[in-house]
């Protein structure tokens, strides 16, 4: 099964992201747009794993979650990897947050302890809005870039858990199922 670790978003945040993306969809409808229910922040992609690995992964995530308190993230701005001249992925950004980087680092190390490779690229947190399956003609890429610059999006989200997710491919796109939720510690009171 194909697994990844994610921060899932409340429905109202997913809906706000989808609303912000509508002008982008209007200028580039042929892109593979992510449906609102599938929007998430990937912390660690694990790839193909045996079903027997799920309990150990869940326990490892529980251990990580116990070391971290809930925190807030700011979602803002629209961008593209590698850029809007040659977009492959269109995204909503996540403002730099040291607590997210520490959480991701700890997830990476916990998964490494279970035999999963450490990601070789730097962690660049984002919410994928769309994937570009074929190169866009320059005029289409420029229209998408103009529409992205016009989007004024800023939303705060609370990170309360890290979730082990399964991705299942299907005719209507991938379906994501939560296999395990590892709740972060509540903020200290007082």
N, C-alpha and C positions, 0 to 999 in steps of 0.2 A: 504494500500500500504506500501511496505517496503522502508524506507527512511534512508539516512545517509548524513552527511555533509562531504565534501571532498575538497581537493585542487587538481584540475585537472592539468594535465601536457600537455605542447605543444607536438604536434605530433613528432617533432624531438627528444625530450627527451624520449618519449615512445619508439621510434624506437631504440635509443641508448641503452636503458635498455634491450629491446628485443634482440638486437645483443649481448650484454654482457652475456645474459642468455643462448645463444645457446649451449655452451659447457655443461651446466647443463642439458639442455633438451636432449642432445645426450647421457648422461650417465644414465638419469632417465626419459625416455620418457613416462612411465606409470603414472607419477604424473599428477595432474590436473593443467596444466600450464595456467596462465592468459594470454589472448590474449592482444597484445599491446594496442588496443583501449580501454581496460578496466583498464589499469594501472592508479592508483590514490593514493593519500595519504589520508586515512580516518582520519578525525578530530574528528568525533563523530558519533557513530552508534545509530540510533534512533529506529530501528525495525519497527513493524507494527504500522501505523498511519492512522487515517481517512483522507480522501481527504480534509475535511474542515480545517484540521490543517495546510495545506500548506501556506496560506496567513500569518498567525501569525508567523510561522517559518521563512518565508522569511523576514518579518519585523524585527524579532529578529536578524537575520543574518545581515541585513542592519545596524542595530544599532551597532552591534559588529564591522562590517567593517569600520564604520565611526571613530572608536577609534584606528584603526591600519593603519600604512603605509605599502606600498608594501615593500617586503624584499626578500633576496636571501636565498636559502637553498643549502647545499652541499649533494648530493646523493653519497654514496660510500659504498663499501664493500658488501659482500654477507654473510648472516647468516641464522640461522634456529631457530625457536621456537619449543620446549624448547632448543634443541641443535641438532647437526648432528648425534648423536648416536640414537636419537629417534625423528627425525624431524616430525613435524605436519604442519609447514608452512615454506617455503623457501622465503627469502626476500632480497631486496636491502635496505641498511640502510640509515638513515637520520642523518647527523652529528648534535650533540647537537646545538640547536639554541634557545636562550632565547625568541626571538620574536615569534617563533612558539609555544613555551610552553605558553606564555601569550595569544596568539590568541586562542589556544585550551582551556585554562582555561575560557576565556570569552565566548566562544561558549558553553562550559559545563554549565556555570552559566545561560546564556540566555535560554538554553533549559530546565534547571531545573525550571526556572521561568514559563515555560509553562507546567510543570507537568511531564517532562521526568526525569527518574532516573539518578543520577550522577554515572558515571562509577566507579566501585570499585577498578579497577586495575590502576596502574600507566600508564601514556601515554607513549607508546613506538613507536614513529613514524617510519614507514617503508612502502615500496611498496611491496605488496604481489606478488611474482613471481609464486608460486605454492602452492597447498594444497596437503597434503599426506593423501589419503583416507584410506589406509591400511598400517599397520606397514611395514617398509622396512626390508628385510633381512640384517644382519650385513654387508655383502660384498657390497651390493648396497648402504647402508648408507655411508660406507667408501669411495666408488667411488664418491659419490655425494660430500662428504666433501673435497676430494682431488680436484675435479673440481672447487669447490667454492673457495678454497684457491688460485687457479691459476687465478681466474678472477681479473683483475685490472680495476676497474671501479670507475670513479670520474667524476661527472657532476654537474654543478650548474644550478639551476632552479629559476626563479623569481616567487614569490607568489604574484599574483595580485588580486585574489578574493577567496572567500569561496563560495562553491556551494551546494545547496540543491539538492540531487540526489535521484532518484527512482531506485530501483533494481527490475527487473522483471525476474523471472525464466523462462527458456525455454529449449527446447531440446538441443540446442547448447551451453548451459550455460546461465549465467545471462546476461541481457542487462541493461545498465545504461543510464538513461535519466536525463539531467539537468532540474530541475523544476524552479530553481531560482539561479541567480548569484548575489552575494553581493560584488561589487568591493571595494578593499581596497583603501585608499587614496594614491594618487601619492606621490612620494618622494618630499620633500621640494626642491624648486629650489634655486640656488645660493649658 
